[in-house]
Amino acid sequence: MPDSLPDAHTLITQLADAIAPTLTPETYIVGIHTGGVWVAECLHALLKSAQPLGTLDISFYRDDFSRIGLHPQVKPSNLPFDLEGRDILLVDDVLHSGRTVRAAMNELFDYGRPATIRLAVLIDRGDHELPIRPDFVGLTLNVPKHQNINLSRLDDGHLTLSLA
């Protein structure tokens, strides 16, 4: 376990480099609120995607909704394109249990049936509870169960990673 986490922008750049050879002009990037949207915005710019960026708020799709309650800042999902038959790159900041990604896929299918969904995450911290694995990873990091990895956006737009 490192004492400090790497620079978020460096990881996003490495992630973009890994995605670029597989990205087609018909790939649509969709970020999961909140950190996944920030990462998706950066990837969308770095990859020079011609397609509009989509965002998902999966608050109502979580299977632990009754246990953890509603997030205090629910944001609307925005998918400004038809998902039917599209190639989707789903983006999140940290993959842990896999439940957020499962909820995001459920929501995507409520909008239509994509041809493919590939997953890109900034950090895969392991301890998956569901059989969900990313196609693209910025960093794989083992973190004790009692700790969280947080992605924050400063007022100037700079993204930072921290352990809590």
PyMOL CGO cylinders between C-alpha atoms (Angstrom):
from pymol import cmd
from pymol.cgo import CYLINDER

trace = [
    CYLINDER, 0.00, 0.00, 0.00, 1.67, 3.25, -1.09, 0.3, 1, 1, 1, 1, 1, 1,
    CYLINDER, 1.67, 3.25, -1.09, 1.91, 6.27, 1.21, 0.3, 1, 1, 1, 1, 1, 1,
    CYLINDER, 1.91, 6.27, 1.21, 0.47, 8.50, -1.51, 0.3, 1, 1, 1, 1, 1, 1,
    CYLINDER, 0.47, 8.50, -1.51, -1.59, 7.99, -4.61, 0.3, 1, 1, 1, 1, 1, 1,
    CYLINDER, -1.59, 7.99, -4.61, -0.39, 8.92, -8.09, 0.3, 1, 1, 1, 1, 1, 1,
    CYLINDER, -0.39, 8.92, -8.09, -1.50, 12.05, -9.89, 0.3, 1, 1, 1, 1, 1, 1,
    CYLINDER, -1.50, 12.05, -9.89, -5.03, 11.58, -11.22, 0.3, 1, 1, 1, 1, 1, 1,
    CYLINDER, -5.03, 11.58, -11.22, -4.33, 13.33, -14.53, 0.3, 1, 1, 1, 1, 1, 1,
    CYLINDER, -4.33, 13.33, -14.53, -1.32, 11.09, -15.15, 0.3, 1, 1, 1, 1, 1, 1,
    CYLINDER, -1.32, 11.09, -15.15, -3.51, 8.02, -14.62, 0.3, 1, 1, 1, 1, 1, 1,
    CYLINDER, -3.51, 8.02, -14.62, -6.22, 9.44, -16.91, 0.3, 1, 1, 1, 1, 1, 1,
    CYLINDER, -6.22, 9.44, -16.91, -3.62, 10.06, -19.63, 0.3, 1, 1, 1, 1, 1, 1,
    CYLINDER, -3.62, 10.06, -19.63, -2.37, 6.45, -19.29, 0.3, 1, 1, 1, 1, 1, 1,
    CYLINDER, -2.37, 6.45, -19.29, -5.98, 5.24, -19.42, 0.3, 1, 1, 1, 1, 1, 1,
    CYLINDER, -5.98, 5.24, -19.42, -6.61, 7.28, -22.59, 0.3, 1, 1, 1, 1, 1, 1,
    CYLINDER, -6.61, 7.28, -22.59, -3.46, 5.81, -24.16, 0.3, 1, 1, 1, 1, 1, 1,
    CYLINDER, -3.46, 5.81, -24.16, -4.72, 2.28, -23.44, 0.3, 1, 1, 1, 1, 1, 1,
    CYLINDER, -4.72, 2.28, -23.44, -8.22, 3.03, -24.81, 0.3, 1, 1, 1, 1, 1, 1,
    CYLINDER, -8.22, 3.03, -24.81, -7.16, 4.95, -27.95, 0.3, 1, 1, 1, 1, 1, 1,
    CYLINDER, -7.16, 4.95, -27.95, -6.20, 1.96, -30.16, 0.3, 1, 1, 1, 1, 1, 1,
    CYLINDER, -6.20, 1.96, -30.16, -9.61, 0.35, -29.60, 0.3, 1, 1, 1, 1, 1, 1,
    CYLINDER, -9.61, 0.35, -29.60, -11.78, 3.45, -29.86, 0.3, 1, 1, 1, 1, 1, 1,
    CYLINDER, -11.78, 3.45, -29.86, -13.85, 3.78, -33.01, 0.3, 1, 1, 1, 1, 1, 1,
    CYLINDER, -13.85, 3.78, -33.01, -15.59, 6.93, -34.28, 0.3, 1, 1, 1, 1, 1, 1,
    CYLINDER, -15.59, 6.93, -34.28, -18.86, 5.24, -33.25, 0.3, 1, 1, 1, 1, 1, 1,
    CYLINDER, -18.86, 5.24, -33.25, -17.91, 4.71, -29.60, 0.3, 1, 1, 1, 1, 1, 1,
    CYLINDER, -17.91, 4.71, -29.60, -19.97, 6.70, -27.10, 0.3, 1, 1, 1, 1, 1, 1,
    CYLINDER, -19.97, 6.70, -27.10, -18.41, 7.58, -23.74, 0.3, 1, 1, 1, 1, 1, 1,
    CYLINDER, -18.41, 7.58, -23.74, -20.69, 7.52, -20.67, 0.3, 1, 1, 1, 1, 1, 1,
    CYLINDER, -20.69, 7.52, -20.67, -19.51, 8.55, -17.19, 0.3, 1, 1, 1, 1, 1, 1,
    CYLINDER, -19.51, 8.55, -17.19, -21.06, 7.50, -13.87, 0.3, 1, 1, 1, 1, 1, 1,
    CYLINDER, -21.06, 7.50, -13.87, -21.72, 10.41, -11.45, 0.3, 1, 1, 1, 1, 1, 1,
    CYLINDER, -21.72, 10.41, -11.45, -19.78, 11.87, -9.89, 0.3, 1, 1, 1, 1, 1, 1,
    CYLINDER, -19.78, 11.87, -9.89, -16.14, 10.87, -10.22, 0.3, 1, 1, 1, 1, 1, 1,
    CYLINDER, -16.14, 10.87, -10.22, -16.74, 8.76, -13.31, 0.3, 1, 1, 1, 1, 1, 1,
    CYLINDER, -16.74, 8.76, -13.31, -18.17, 11.81, -15.08, 0.3, 1, 1, 1, 1, 1, 1,
    CYLINDER, -18.17, 11.81, -15.08, -15.04, 13.81, -14.26, 0.3, 1, 1, 1, 1, 1, 1,
    CYLINDER, -15.04, 13.81, -14.26, -12.83, 11.03, -15.64, 0.3, 1, 1, 1, 1, 1, 1,
    CYLINDER, -12.83, 11.03, -15.64, -15.11, 10.64, -18.68, 0.3, 1, 1, 1, 1, 1, 1,
    CYLINDER, -15.11, 10.64, -18.68, -14.91, 14.38, -19.41, 0.3, 1, 1, 1, 1, 1, 1,
    CYLINDER, -14.91, 14.38, -19.41, -11.11, 14.17, -19.43, 0.3, 1, 1, 1, 1, 1, 1,
    CYLINDER, -11.11, 14.17, -19.43, -11.09, 11.02, -21.57, 0.3, 1, 1, 1, 1, 1, 1,
    CYLINDER, -11.09, 11.02, -21.57, -13.62, 12.53, -23.99, 0.3, 1, 1, 1, 1, 1, 1,
    CYLINDER, -13.62, 12.53, -23.99, -11.27, 15.50, -24.53, 0.3, 1, 1, 1, 1, 1, 1,
    CYLINDER, -11.27, 15.50, -24.53, -8.03, 13.47, -24.66, 0.3, 1, 1, 1, 1, 1, 1,
    CYLINDER, -8.03, 13.47, -24.66, -9.52, 10.93, -27.09, 0.3, 1, 1, 1, 1, 1, 1,
    CYLINDER, -9.52, 10.93, -27.09, -11.09, 13.72, -29.19, 0.3, 1, 1, 1, 1, 1, 1,
    CYLINDER, -11.09, 13.72, -29.19, -14.37, 11.84, -29.33, 0.3, 1, 1, 1, 1, 1, 1,
    CYLINDER, -14.37, 11.84, -29.33, -16.74, 13.18, -31.98, 0.3, 1, 1, 1, 1, 1, 1,
    CYLINDER, -16.74, 13.18, -31.98, -19.77, 11.74, -30.17, 0.3, 1, 1, 1, 1, 1, 1,
    CYLINDER, -19.77, 11.74, -30.17, -21.58, 13.57, -27.35, 0.3, 1, 1, 1, 1, 1, 1,
    CYLINDER, -21.58, 13.57, -27.35, -20.66, 12.64, -23.79, 0.3, 1, 1, 1, 1, 1, 1,
    CYLINDER, -20.66, 12.64, -23.79, -23.29, 10.81, -21.73, 0.3, 1, 1, 1, 1, 1, 1,
    CYLINDER, -23.29, 10.81, -21.73, -23.71, 10.82, -17.95, 0.3, 1, 1, 1, 1, 1, 1,
    CYLINDER, -23.71, 10.82, -17.95, -25.53, 8.47, -15.58, 0.3, 1, 1, 1, 1, 1, 1,
    CYLINDER, -25.53, 8.47, -15.58, -26.74, 8.94, -12.03, 0.3, 1, 1, 1, 1, 1, 1,
    CYLINDER, -26.74, 8.94, -12.03, -27.41, 5.42, -10.80, 0.3, 1, 1, 1, 1, 1, 1,
    CYLINDER, -27.41, 5.42, -10.80, -28.80, 6.41, -7.37, 0.3, 1, 1, 1, 1, 1, 1,
    CYLINDER, -28.80, 6.41, -7.37, -32.19, 4.77, -7.96, 0.3, 1, 1, 1, 1, 1, 1,
    CYLINDER, -32.19, 4.77, -7.96, -30.64, 1.65, -9.52, 0.3, 1, 1, 1, 1, 1, 1,
    CYLINDER, -30.64, 1.65, -9.52, -28.42, 0.65, -6.61, 0.3, 1, 1, 1, 1, 1, 1,
    CYLINDER, -28.42, 0.65, -6.61, -29.24, -2.65, -4.92, 0.3, 1, 1, 1, 1, 1, 1,
    CYLINDER, -29.24, -2.65, -4.92, -28.12, -1.22, -1.56, 0.3, 1, 1, 1, 1, 1, 1,
    CYLINDER, -28.12, -1.22, -1.56, -30.43, 1.81, -1.80, 0.3, 1, 1, 1, 1, 1, 1,
    CYLINDER, -30.43, 1.81, -1.80, -32.49, 0.72, 1.21, 0.3, 1, 1, 1, 1, 1, 1,
    CYLINDER, -32.49, 0.72, 1.21, -29.32, 0.24, 3.29, 0.3, 1, 1, 1, 1, 1, 1,
    CYLINDER, -29.32, 0.24, 3.29, -27.36, 3.39, 2.42, 0.3, 1, 1, 1, 1, 1, 1,
    CYLINDER, -27.36, 3.39, 2.42, -30.21, 5.72, 1.47, 0.3, 1, 1, 1, 1, 1, 1,
    CYLINDER, -30.21, 5.72, 1.47, -30.43, 8.24, -1.33, 0.3, 1, 1, 1, 1, 1, 1,
    CYLINDER, -30.43, 8.24, -1.33, -27.35, 10.30, -2.18, 0.3, 1, 1, 1, 1, 1, 1,
    CYLINDER, -27.35, 10.30, -2.18, -28.05, 13.88, -1.06, 0.3, 1, 1, 1, 1, 1, 1,
    CYLINDER, -28.05, 13.88, -1.06, -27.23, 15.29, -4.50, 0.3, 1, 1, 1, 1, 1, 1,
    CYLINDER, -27.23, 15.29, -4.50, -29.05, 13.19, -7.10, 0.3, 1, 1, 1, 1, 1, 1,
    CYLINDER, -29.05, 13.19, -7.10, -28.23, 14.43, -10.60, 0.3, 1, 1, 1, 1, 1, 1,
    CYLINDER, -28.23, 14.43, -10.60, -30.19, 13.67, -13.75, 0.3, 1, 1, 1, 1, 1, 1,
    CYLINDER, -30.19, 13.67, -13.75, -28.81, 11.17, -16.23, 0.3, 1, 1, 1, 1, 1, 1,
    CYLINDER, -28.81, 11.17, -16.23, -28.07, 12.68, -19.63, 0.3, 1, 1, 1, 1, 1, 1,
    CYLINDER, -28.07, 12.68, -19.63, -27.77, 10.41, -22.65, 0.3, 1, 1, 1, 1, 1, 1,
    CYLINDER, -27.77, 10.41, -22.65, -28.10, 12.72, -25.67, 0.3, 1, 1, 1, 1, 1, 1,
    CYLINDER, -28.10, 12.72, -25.67, -28.08, 9.84, -28.14, 0.3, 1, 1, 1, 1, 1, 1,
    CYLINDER, -28.08, 9.84, -28.14, -29.95, 6.62, -28.88, 0.3, 1, 1, 1, 1, 1, 1,
    CYLINDER, -29.95, 6.62, -28.88, -28.24, 3.67, -27.18, 0.3, 1, 1, 1, 1, 1, 1,
    CYLINDER, -28.24, 3.67, -27.18, -29.75, 1.03, -29.44, 0.3, 1, 1, 1, 1, 1, 1,
    CYLINDER, -29.75, 1.03, -29.44, -26.93, -0.87, -31.16, 0.3, 1, 1, 1, 1, 1, 1,
    CYLINDER, -26.93, -0.87, -31.16, -24.22, 1.55, -29.99, 0.3, 1, 1, 1, 1, 1, 1,
    CYLINDER, -24.22, 1.55, -29.99, -20.75, 0.78, -28.67, 0.3, 1, 1, 1, 1, 1, 1,
    CYLINDER, -20.75, 0.78, -28.67, -20.51, 2.23, -25.16, 0.3, 1, 1, 1, 1, 1, 1,
    CYLINDER, -20.51, 2.23, -25.16, -17.41, 2.98, -23.09, 0.3, 1, 1, 1, 1, 1, 1,
    CYLINDER, -17.41, 2.98, -23.09, -18.66, 3.14, -19.49, 0.3, 1, 1, 1, 1, 1, 1,
    CYLINDER, -18.66, 3.14, -19.49, -16.35, 5.13, -17.20, 0.3, 1, 1, 1, 1, 1, 1,
    CYLINDER, -16.35, 5.13, -17.20, -16.06, 5.18, -13.40, 0.3, 1, 1, 1, 1, 1, 1,
    CYLINDER, -16.06, 5.18, -13.40, -13.43, 6.47, -11.01, 0.3, 1, 1, 1, 1, 1, 1,
    CYLINDER, -13.43, 6.47, -11.01, -13.01, 3.52, -8.60, 0.3, 1, 1, 1, 1, 1, 1,
    CYLINDER, -13.01, 3.52, -8.60, -14.11, -0.08, -9.08, 0.3, 1, 1, 1, 1, 1, 1,
    CYLINDER, -14.11, -0.08, -9.08, -14.68, -1.80, -5.76, 0.3, 1, 1, 1, 1, 1, 1,
    CYLINDER, -14.68, -1.80, -5.76, -17.62, -4.17, -5.28, 0.3, 1, 1, 1, 1, 1, 1,
    CYLINDER, -17.62, -4.17, -5.28, -18.94, -3.89, -8.84, 0.3, 1, 1, 1, 1, 1, 1,
    CYLINDER, -18.94, -3.89, -8.84, -22.39, -2.83, -7.66, 0.3, 1, 1, 1, 1, 1, 1,
    CYLINDER, -22.39, -2.83, -7.66, -22.14, 0.67, -9.12, 0.3, 1, 1, 1, 1, 1, 1,
    CYLINDER, -22.14, 0.67, -9.12, -21.22, -0.74, -12.53, 0.3, 1, 1, 1, 1, 1, 1,
    CYLINDER, -21.22, -0.74, -12.53, -24.06, -3.29, -12.34, 0.3, 1, 1, 1, 1, 1, 1,
    CYLINDER, -24.06, -3.29, -12.34, -26.50, -0.47, -11.54, 0.3, 1, 1, 1, 1, 1, 1,
    CYLINDER, -26.50, -0.47, -11.54, -25.13, 1.60, -14.44, 0.3, 1, 1, 1, 1, 1, 1,
    CYLINDER, -25.13, 1.60, -14.44, -25.59, -1.28, -16.87, 0.3, 1, 1, 1, 1, 1, 1,
    CYLINDER, -25.59, -1.28, -16.87, -29.16, -1.77, -15.66, 0.3, 1, 1, 1, 1, 1, 1,
    CYLINDER, -29.16, -1.77, -15.66, -29.87, 1.91, -16.29, 0.3, 1, 1, 1, 1, 1, 1,
    CYLINDER, -29.87, 1.91, -16.29, -28.24, 1.81, -19.73, 0.3, 1, 1, 1, 1, 1, 1,
    CYLINDER, -28.24, 1.81, -19.73, -30.51, -1.08, -20.75, 0.3, 1, 1, 1, 1, 1, 1,
    CYLINDER, -30.51, -1.08, -20.75, -33.55, 0.94, -19.66, 0.3, 1, 1, 1, 1, 1, 1,
    CYLINDER, -33.55, 0.94, -19.66, -32.56, 3.43, -22.40, 0.3, 1, 1, 1, 1, 1, 1,
    CYLINDER, -32.56, 3.43, -22.40, -31.91, 0.80, -25.08, 0.3, 1, 1, 1, 1, 1, 1,
    CYLINDER, -31.91, 0.80, -25.08, -29.81, -2.22, -25.97, 0.3, 1, 1, 1, 1, 1, 1,
    CYLINDER, -29.81, -2.22, -25.97, -26.18, -1.27, -26.69, 0.3, 1, 1, 1, 1, 1, 1,
    CYLINDER, -26.18, -1.27, -26.69, -24.16, -3.47, -29.05, 0.3, 1, 1, 1, 1, 1, 1,
    CYLINDER, -24.16, -3.47, -29.05, -21.26, -3.53, -26.57, 0.3, 1, 1, 1, 1, 1, 1,
    CYLINDER, -21.26, -3.53, -26.57, -20.36, -2.08, -23.19, 0.3, 1, 1, 1, 1, 1, 1,
    CYLINDER, -20.36, -2.08, -23.19, -16.70, -1.84, -22.24, 0.3, 1, 1, 1, 1, 1, 1,
    CYLINDER, -16.70, -1.84, -22.24, -15.61, -0.60, -18.82, 0.3, 1, 1, 1, 1, 1, 1,
    CYLINDER, -15.61, -0.60, -18.82, -12.82, 1.88, -18.05, 0.3, 1, 1, 1, 1, 1, 1,
    CYLINDER, -12.82, 1.88, -18.05, -11.90, 2.71, -14.45, 0.3, 1, 1, 1, 1, 1, 1,
    CYLINDER, -11.90, 2.71, -14.45, -9.29, 5.01, -13.04, 0.3, 1, 1, 1, 1, 1, 1,
    CYLINDER, -9.29, 5.01, -13.04, -8.54, 2.64, -10.14, 0.3, 1, 1, 1, 1, 1, 1,
    CYLINDER, -8.54, 2.64, -10.14, -9.47, -1.00, -9.60, 0.3, 1, 1, 1, 1, 1, 1,
    CYLINDER, -9.47, -1.00, -9.60, -9.14, -1.60, -5.86, 0.3, 1, 1, 1, 1, 1, 1,
    CYLINDER, -9.14, -1.60, -5.86, -10.22, -5.25, -5.92, 0.3, 1, 1, 1, 1, 1, 1,
    CYLINDER, -10.22, -5.25, -5.92, -12.60, -6.92, -3.46, 0.3, 1, 1, 1, 1, 1, 1,
    CYLINDER, -12.60, -6.92, -3.46, -15.19, -7.36, -6.20, 0.3, 1, 1, 1, 1, 1, 1,
    CYLINDER, -15.19, -7.36, -6.20, -18.48, -8.82, -5.02, 0.3, 1, 1, 1, 1, 1, 1,
    CYLINDER, -18.48, -8.82, -5.02, -19.86, -9.34, -8.53, 0.3, 1, 1, 1, 1, 1, 1,
    CYLINDER, -19.86, -9.34, -8.53, -18.23, -10.86, -11.63, 0.3, 1, 1, 1, 1, 1, 1,
    CYLINDER, -18.23, -10.86, -11.63, -17.44, -7.44, -13.12, 0.3, 1, 1, 1, 1, 1, 1,
    CYLINDER, -17.44, -7.44, -13.12, -13.97, -6.64, -14.42, 0.3, 1, 1, 1, 1, 1, 1,
    CYLINDER, -13.97, -6.64, -14.42, -12.73, -3.55, -16.26, 0.3, 1, 1, 1, 1, 1, 1,
    CYLINDER, -12.73, -3.55, -16.26, -11.48, -3.62, -19.85, 0.3, 1, 1, 1, 1, 1, 1,
    CYLINDER, -11.48, -3.62, -19.85, -9.21, -0.64, -19.16, 0.3, 1, 1, 1, 1, 1, 1,
    CYLINDER, -9.21, -0.64, -19.16, -7.57, 0.30, -15.84, 0.3, 1, 1, 1, 1, 1, 1,
    CYLINDER, -7.57, 0.30, -15.84, -5.43, 3.29, -14.88, 0.3, 1, 1, 1, 1, 1, 1,
    CYLINDER, -5.43, 3.29, -14.88, -4.10, 1.59, -11.74, 0.3, 1, 1, 1, 1, 1, 1,
    CYLINDER, -4.10, 1.59, -11.74, -4.77, -1.61, -9.81, 0.3, 1, 1, 1, 1, 1, 1,
    CYLINDER, -4.77, -1.61, -9.81, -4.31, -1.02, -6.11, 0.3, 1, 1, 1, 1, 1, 1,
    CYLINDER, -4.31, -1.02, -6.11, -4.96, -3.20, -3.06, 0.3, 1, 1, 1, 1, 1, 1,
    CYLINDER, -4.96, -3.20, -3.06, -6.58, -1.09, -0.35, 0.3, 1, 1, 1, 1, 1, 1,
    CYLINDER, -6.58, -1.09, -0.35, -7.65, -2.34, 3.09, 0.3, 1, 1, 1, 1, 1, 1,
    CYLINDER, -7.65, -2.34, 3.09, -11.42, -2.78, 3.34, 0.3, 1, 1, 1, 1, 1, 1,
    CYLINDER, -11.42, -2.78, 3.34, -11.74, -0.03, 5.96, 0.3, 1, 1, 1, 1, 1, 1,
    CYLINDER, -11.74, -0.03, 5.96, -10.24, 2.58, 3.60, 0.3, 1, 1, 1, 1, 1, 1,
    CYLINDER, -10.24, 2.58, 3.60, -11.77, 4.39, 0.63, 0.3, 1, 1, 1, 1, 1, 1,
    CYLINDER, -11.77, 4.39, 0.63, -10.17, 5.95, -2.41, 0.3, 1, 1, 1, 1, 1, 1,
    CYLINDER, -10.17, 5.95, -2.41, -11.70, 9.34, -3.15, 0.3, 1, 1, 1, 1, 1, 1,
    CYLINDER, -11.70, 9.34, -3.15, -11.47, 11.36, -6.34, 0.3, 1, 1, 1, 1, 1, 1,
    CYLINDER, -11.47, 11.36, -6.34, -12.09, 15.07, -5.77, 0.3, 1, 1, 1, 1, 1, 1,
    CYLINDER, -12.09, 15.07, -5.77, -12.28, 18.03, -8.11, 0.3, 1, 1, 1, 1, 1, 1,
    CYLINDER, -12.28, 18.03, -8.11, -10.74, 21.27, -6.90, 0.3, 1, 1, 1, 1, 1, 1,
    CYLINDER, -10.74, 21.27, -6.90, -12.19, 24.68, -7.75, 0.3, 1, 1, 1, 1, 1, 1,
    CYLINDER, -12.19, 24.68, -7.75, -9.67, 25.04, -10.58, 0.3, 1, 1, 1, 1, 1, 1,
    CYLINDER, -9.67, 25.04, -10.58, -10.88, 21.73, -12.10, 0.3, 1, 1, 1, 1, 1, 1,
    CYLINDER, -10.88, 21.73, -12.10, -7.79, 19.74, -11.07, 0.3, 1, 1, 1, 1, 1, 1,
    CYLINDER, -7.79, 19.74, -11.07, -8.58, 16.16, -10.00, 0.3, 1, 1, 1, 1, 1, 1,
    CYLINDER, -8.58, 16.16, -10.00, -6.92, 14.69, -6.90, 0.3, 1, 1, 1, 1, 1, 1,
    CYLINDER, -6.92, 14.69, -6.90, -6.90, 11.22, -5.36, 0.3, 1, 1, 1, 1, 1, 1,
    CYLINDER, -6.90, 11.22, -5.36, -6.84, 10.57, -1.63, 0.3, 1, 1, 1, 1, 1, 1,
    CYLINDER, -6.84, 10.57, -1.63, -7.23, 7.74, 0.87, 0.3, 1, 1, 1, 1, 1, 1,
    CYLINDER, -7.23, 7.74, 0.87, -9.83, 8.07, 3.62, 0.3, 1, 1, 1, 1, 1, 1,
]
cmd.load_cgo(trace, "trace")
